Amino acid sequence: MSEIIHIKTVSNFNQFFGVEKPKHPLISIIYHDDKKLRPKYDGSRVVIDLYTIALRNSKESSFRYGRNSYDFDEGSLVFT
């Protein structure tokens, strides 16, 4: 069984993805290219205690959340 990574803060989230520290402790905007932001823990289970809003602007339109995989069209907003 793989380890469970627990992300509790915005700073933890940014550190996990290897981006700069957020300018505000409660909000972070990350523009990313999936190939560039792959964490080294790819395949691990991750628990995130944050709300996220993501714009899925990709030709690859699948998104995995929990045990399920969801399909979205290009340009969909995802709130989790």
MDTraj code that builds the backbone (N, CA, C; nanometers):
import mdtraj as md
import numpy as np

residues = "MET SER GLU ILE ILE HIS ILE LYS THR VAL SER ASN PHE ASN GLN PHE PHE GLY VAL GLU LYS PRO LYS HIS PRO LEU ILE SER ILE ILE TYR HIS ASP ASP LYS LYS LEU ARG PRO LYS TYR ASP GLY SER ARG VAL VAL ILE ASP LEU TYR THR ILE ALA LEU ARG ASN SER LYS GLU SER SER PHE ARG TYR GLY ARG ASN SER TYR ASP PHE ASP GLU GLY SER LEU VAL PHE THR".split()
xyz = np.array([
    [0.0849, -0.1179, 0.0000],
    [0.0000, 0.0000, 0.0000],
    [0.0893, 0.1239, 0.0000],
    [0.0555, 0.2223, -0.0820],
    [0.1354, 0.3445, -0.0898],
    [0.1028, 0.4372, 0.0271],
    [0.1967, 0.5271, 0.0558],
    [0.1751, 0.6216, 0.1642],
    [0.0651, 0.7201, 0.1276],
    [0.0020, 0.7774, 0.2292],
    [-0.0989, 0.8803, 0.2079],
    [-0.0341, 1.0145, 0.2385],
    [-0.0354, 1.1040, 0.1420],
    [0.0211, 1.2370, 0.1584],
    [-0.0934, 1.3310, 0.1946],
    [-0.0804, 1.4012, 0.3077],
    [-0.1866, 1.4889, 0.3570],
    [-0.1424, 1.6347, 0.3394],
    [-0.2127, 1.7077, 0.2544],
    [-0.1829, 1.8485, 0.2275],
    [-0.2873, 1.9319, 0.2999],
    [-0.2402, 2.0145, 0.3954],
    [-0.3323, 2.0904, 0.4800],
    [-0.3371, 2.2398, 0.4503],
    [-0.2362, 2.2942, 0.3838],
    [-0.2314, 2.4386, 0.3595],
    [-0.1972, 2.4682, 0.2133],
    [-0.2218, 2.5922, 0.1745],
    [-0.1876, 2.6358, 0.0395],
    [-0.0363, 2.6277, 0.0189],
    [0.0401, 2.6637, 0.1211],
    [0.1863, 2.6545, 0.1111],
    [0.2318, 2.5099, 0.0898],
    [0.1686, 2.4144, 0.1615],
    [0.1998, 2.2725, 0.1412],
    [0.1695, 2.2295, -0.0015],
    [0.0565, 2.2768, -0.0548],
    [0.0154, 2.2430, -0.1905],
    [0.1193, 2.2920, -0.2913],
    [0.1605, 2.4188, -0.2771],
    [0.2609, 2.4750, -0.3686],
    [0.3936, 2.4012, -0.3566],
    [0.4338, 2.3695, -0.2344],
    [0.5582, 2.2965, -0.2130],
    [0.5509, 2.1580, -0.2769],
    [0.4374, 2.0906, -0.2653],
    [0.4174, 1.9584, -0.3230],
    [0.4384, 1.9598, -0.4733],
    [0.3902, 2.0668, -0.5391],
    [0.4035, 2.0773, -0.6838],
    [0.5292, 2.1518, -0.7278],
    [0.6099, 2.1966, -0.6326],
    [0.7368, 2.2598, -0.6664],
    [0.7248, 2.3982, -0.7266],
    [0.6224, 2.4724, -0.6853],
    [0.6083, 2.6100, -0.7327],
    [0.6382, 2.7054, -0.6178],
    [0.6552, 2.8341, -0.6517],
    [0.6939, 2.9322, -0.5512],
    [0.5902, 2.9463, -0.4407],
    [0.6349, 2.9923, -0.3256],
    [0.5489, 3.0134, -0.2097],
    [0.4390, 3.1136, -0.2456],
    [0.3150, 3.0915, -0.2001],
    [0.2068, 3.1847, -0.2354],
    [0.2274, 3.3218, -0.1715],
    [0.1786, 3.4251, -0.2391],
    [0.1891, 3.5610, -0.1859],
    [0.0854, 3.5868, -0.0782],
    [-0.0214, 3.5093, -0.0787],
    [-0.1270, 3.5190, 0.0230],
    [-0.1431, 3.3811, 0.0852],
    [-0.1584, 3.3702, 0.2175],
    [-0.1638, 3.2382, 0.2807],
    [-0.2876, 3.1546, 0.2472],
    [-0.3923, 3.2169, 0.1940],
    [-0.5159, 3.1436, 0.1668],
    [-0.5469, 3.1244, 0.0190],
    [-0.4723, 3.1905, -0.0692],
    [-0.5035, 3.1862, -0.2126],
    [-0.3761, 3.1658, -0.2931],
    [-0.3849, 3.0829, -0.3944],
    [-0.2724, 3.0642, -0.4855],
    [-0.3265, 3.0380, -0.6251],
    [-0.2667, 3.1015, -0.7225],
    [-0.3028, 3.0778, -0.8626],
    [-0.1824, 3.0134, -0.9284],
    [-0.2063, 2.8962, -0.9863],
    [-0.0974, 2.8221, -1.0489],
    [-0.1338, 2.7968, -1.1943],
    [-0.0510, 2.8477, -1.2844],
    [-0.0645, 2.8167, -1.4260],
    [0.0315, 2.7029, -1.4521],
    [-0.0192, 2.5943, -1.5008],
    [0.0729, 2.4822, -1.5141],
    [0.0534, 2.4031, -1.6413],
    [0.1615, 2.3408, -1.6771],
    [0.1660, 2.2457, -1.7869],
    [0.1793, 2.1099, -1.7195],
    [0.0889, 2.0183, -1.7473],
    [0.0881, 1.8889, -1.6782],
    [0.2239, 1.8195, -1.6802],
    [0.2970, 1.8334, -1.7884],
    [0.4278, 1.7669, -1.7985],
    [0.5297, 1.8286, -1.7034],
    [0.5158, 1.9564, -1.6765],
    [0.6115, 2.0276, -1.5938],
    [0.5832, 2.0119, -1.4444],
    [0.4576, 1.9939, -1.4055],
    [0.4199, 1.9935, -1.2647],
    [0.3927, 1.8556, -1.2054],
    [0.4385, 1.7513, -1.2688],
    [0.4183, 1.6177, -1.2123],
    [0.4972, 1.6038, -1.0827],
    [0.4296, 1.5799, -0.9706],
    [0.5039, 1.5621, -0.8461],
    [0.5817, 1.4308, -0.8472],
    [0.6863, 1.4253, -0.7670],
    [0.7660, 1.3031, -0.7619],
    [0.6902, 1.1885, -0.6970],
    [0.5760, 1.2192, -0.6374],
    [0.4949, 1.1167, -0.5720],
    [0.3846, 1.0654, -0.6643],
    [0.4057, 1.0716, -0.7931],
    [0.3052, 1.0280, -0.8894],
    [0.2611, 0.8854, -0.8576],
    [0.1301, 0.8636, -0.8445],
    [0.0766, 0.7323, -0.8125],
    [0.0459, 0.7146, -0.6650],
    [0.0869, 0.8101, -0.5808],
    [0.0584, 0.8032, -0.4377],
    [-0.0832, 0.8530, -0.4113],
    [-0.1346, 0.8192, -0.2942],
    [-0.2655, 0.8697, -0.2534],
    [-0.2451, 1.0034, -0.1839],
    [-0.3257, 1.1017, -0.2216],
    [-0.3112, 1.2367, -0.1687],
    [-0.4452, 1.2832, -0.1121],
    [-0.4420, 1.3364, 0.0105],
    [-0.5588, 1.3969, 0.0730],
    [-0.5317, 1.5463, 0.0802],
    [-0.6230, 1.6273, 0.0257],
    [-0.6041, 1.7717, 0.0227],
    [-0.7189, 1.8373, 0.0993],
    [-0.6858, 1.9106, 0.2055],
    [-0.7854, 1.9800, 0.2873],
    [-0.8098, 2.1220, 0.2374],
    [-0.8222, 2.1387, 0.1077],
    [-0.8420, 2.2704, 0.0480],
    [-0.9537, 2.2641, -0.0560],
    [-1.0125, 2.3787, -0.0845],
    [-1.1038, 2.3901, -0.1979],
    [-1.0204, 2.4287, -0.3186],
    [-1.0548, 2.3739, -0.4334],
    [-0.9848, 2.4112, -0.5551],
    [-1.0837, 2.4469, -0.6653],
    [-1.0434, 2.5396, -0.7485],
    [-1.1161, 2.5716, -0.8711],
    [-1.0146, 2.5567, -0.9827],
    [-1.0447, 2.4691, -1.0770],
    [-0.9501, 2.4422, -1.1851],
    [-1.0194, 2.4608, -1.3198],
    [-0.9496, 2.5245, -1.4118],
    [-0.9972, 2.5354, -1.5489],
    [-0.9292, 2.4261, -1.6283],
    [-1.0066, 2.3302, -1.6740],
    [-0.9543, 2.2198, -1.7542],
    [-0.9569, 2.2652, -1.8991],
    [-0.8464, 2.3154, -1.9457],
    [-0.8364, 2.3663, -2.0821],
    [-0.7408, 2.2763, -2.1590],
    [-0.7790, 2.1507, -2.1723],
    [-0.6891, 2.0511, -2.2277],
    [-0.7626, 1.9610, -2.3253],
    [-0.6900, 1.9101, -2.4214],
    [-0.7487, 1.8129, -2.5153],
    [-0.7749, 1.6808, -2.4443],
    [-0.6892, 1.6479, -2.3483],
    [-0.7093, 1.5267, -2.2689],
    [-0.8111, 1.5604, -2.1613],
    [-0.9326, 1.5089, -2.1718],
    [-1.0413, 1.5573, -2.0875],
    [-1.0850, 1.4580, -1.9794],
    [-0.9916, 1.3844, -1.9214],
    [-1.0302, 1.3007, -1.8086],
    [-0.9687, 1.3566, -1.6813],
    [-1.0378, 1.3383, -1.5713],
    [-0.9966, 1.3920, -1.4426],
    [-1.0260, 1.2862, -1.3377],
    [-0.9284, 1.2537, -1.2568],
    [-0.9475, 1.1503, -1.1547],
    [-0.9652, 1.2177, -1.0201],
    [-1.0756, 1.1858, -0.9538],
    [-1.1063, 1.2400, -0.8217],
    [-1.1570, 1.1248, -0.7361],
    [-1.0834, 1.0936, -0.6293],
    [-1.1205, 0.9784, -0.5478],
    [-1.1000, 0.8505, -0.6262],
    [-1.1981, 0.7650, -0.6239],
    [-1.1896, 0.6379, -0.6965],
    [-1.2515, 0.6453, -0.8352],
    [-1.3029, 0.7610, -0.8702],
    [-1.3739, 0.7745, -0.9971],
    [-1.2954, 0.8588, -1.0959],
    [-1.3223, 0.8360, -1.2232],
    [-1.2648, 0.9154, -1.3299],
    [-1.3794, 0.9880, -1.3996],
    [-1.3618, 1.1170, -1.4258],
    [-1.4666, 1.1978, -1.4861],
    [-1.4184, 1.2508, -1.6202],
    [-1.5121, 1.2674, -1.7138],
    [-1.4808, 1.3206, -1.8457],
    [-1.5384, 1.4611, -1.8584],
    [-1.4583, 1.5533, -1.9077],
    [-1.5010, 1.6905, -1.9272],
    [-1.4625, 1.7340, -2.0678],
    [-1.5403, 1.8266, -2.1216],
    [-1.5050, 1.8864, -2.2491],
    [-1.3986, 1.9933, -2.2262],
    [-1.3347, 2.0334, -2.3320],
    [-1.2317, 2.1369, -2.3243],
    [-1.2901, 2.2656, -2.2659],
    [-1.2192, 2.3268, -2.1719],
    [-1.2609, 2.4532, -2.1149],
    [-1.3572, 2.4408, -1.9975],
    [-1.3677, 2.3276, -1.9315],
    [-1.4598, 2.3102, -1.8184],
    [-1.3981, 2.3604, -1.6887],
    [-1.4814, 2.4189, -1.6018],
    [-1.4394, 2.4553, -1.4675],
    [-1.4712, 2.3400, -1.3745],
    [-1.3762, 2.3064, -1.2863],
    [-1.3953, 2.1969, -1.1920],
    [-1.3810, 2.2548, -1.0516],
    [-1.4821, 2.2361, -0.9671],
    [-1.4795, 2.2827, -0.8293],
    [-1.4733, 2.1607, -0.7372],
    [-1.3680, 2.1528, -0.6571],
    [-1.3563, 2.0412, -0.5618],
    [-1.3213, 2.0942, -0.4254],
])
top = md.Topology()
chain = top.add_chain()
for i, resn in enumerate(residues, 1):
    res = top.add_residue(resn, chain, resSeq=i)
    for name in ("N", "CA", "C"):
        top.add_atom(name, md.element.get_by_symbol(name[0]), res)
traj = md.Trajectory(xyz[None], top)
